[in-house]
Amino acid sequence: MTTNLPIRLERLPKTLPREGSVRVELAQGVMVFRASRFFLERIGILTAKKNVAELTSEELQELQDYEKLNNYLIPFF
């Protein structure tokens, strides 16, 4: 049996709202964390900017922080 240990987070993205950024639900008896629209839109904005221009070091760190968090979440539907 393989055990997947959680990823250790060093910090949360600075722009991540402290309330309303994640919703917890039950899906077939399993607790699921869903990402908010803000969370997904911010990742989209940073990714789009990265494709056309260089991100500042702060923006790059923010994007990396969001990507780490994204491993735990699924989008709202």
C-alpha positions, 0 to 999 in steps of 0.5 A: 500500500502506498501512502501519499504524504501531503505537500508541505506548504511554506506560505500562502499566496499573498493575494489569496483571500483568507475567506471564500477561497476554498469550499469544502464538500463531501463527494461520495463520502470523501471530503473535497476542497474546491477552488474559488473562481478568484483562485482560478482566475488569478492563476489564469491571469498570471499564466497568461502574463507569463506567456507574453511577458516576464513575470516579476519575481513576486508574481512568479513566487505567487504563481508557484504558491498557487500551483502548489495549493492547486494540488489539493483543490478542484475547481468550482462547477 
